[in-house]
């Protein structure tokens, strides 16, 4: 489905196609000023506010990008400050795992499991 703007543009094209050529010309046409003015007024009245907002955004592009960059830098700095404030936790290693297992394993656990796996 086409928008109202597209429909009006189609009407303008149809109107131009229906106009007669100026005598002795293949490119110039005779246009009824009142009719074309009315089509243009309708077209202008149908331009949605969103299109006007987009035009403002494009014209304010530099200010919007500057504001976005400031916000980005603030978020990054806040994240770095939070990361620096938190104590660092040691990463688990095999040695940590083995010492934890040795502390938590029941007495004789390693001997029983080793003798069960021994081939002799």
N, C-alpha and C positions, 0 to 999 in steps of 0.2 A: 504494500500500500504506500502510495507516495504522499509526501507531506503537502500541506496547503501551499507552501512556497513553491514546491515543484509543480503543483497543479497550476498556479498562477504563471509560472515561467512557461509552462506548456501553452497556456492561453496566449501569452505574449508572442510566442513563436507562431502559433496558429494564426494570430491576427496579422503578424508580419507576412506570413505566407499568403494570406488572403488579400493583401494590399496590391493595388495595381502599380505597374511600373510607370515611372515618369516617361513621358514621350521621348523617344530617341535614346533610351538608356536601358541597359540590362542589369544595372546594379542599384539604381536609385528608385525608391518607391514613394508613393504618395500616401501619407499617413494622416488620419484624422487626429488632430492634436487632442481633442477632448477624450477620445477613446483611449489613446495611449497614456494620457495623464491619469485617467481613472484606473487603468491597469497598474500603473506605477504606484499610485496611492494605495491600492489594495495590497500590493506586494509589500510595501513599507509597513502597512498596518499589521501584516501577518508575521513579520519577523519576530520570533519569540524572544523573550527576555534572556533566555540562555545564550542566544547568539550574541546579544549585546554584552552579556557577562564575559563570554569568551573573548570578545574584542578587548575588553578592559584587562583581562588577564594577560593577553598577549602584549598589550601596551605596558603592563606593569611587570613583565617577565623578570627583569633584572632585580627588582625589589623582592619578588617572591623567591627567587633563587638565593639571594643573599640571606633572607630570613630562614630558609630551609637549611642553608649551610651553618648558620649560627645555632640552630636547634640541633643539627647533627653533631656539631662539635661539643655542645653542652651534654648531649646524651653520652658521647664517647668519654668525655672527661669525668662525668658522674660514674660511669661504669669502671673506669680506671681507678678512681678514688675508692670506690667500694671494694674492688679487687685488692688494692693495696692495704686497705683497713682490715680485711679478713685474714686471720692467721692461716698460714699454709699448712696443709695436711700432708704428711709423708705418703708417698705412693707405696702401695703394697708391693713387696718383693718376695722372692722365693724364700729368702732368709726369714722374713717376717712370718710367712706362712708356716715354715718349719718350726720356728720358735713357738708360735701360737699352738700348733698341733702338739708339740712336745709338752706344753703346759697343760693343755686341755685333755690329752689322751689318757685313758685309764692306765694304771700301772701294768706293765707287761704287754701293752698293746703292740709295740713294735716287735718284741721278741716272738709273740704268738703269731703275728702275721708273717714274720720272716721264716719261722720254722715250718709253717704250713706251706710256704712256697719253695722250701729247700728241696732239691732233688734227692738227697740222701736219707 
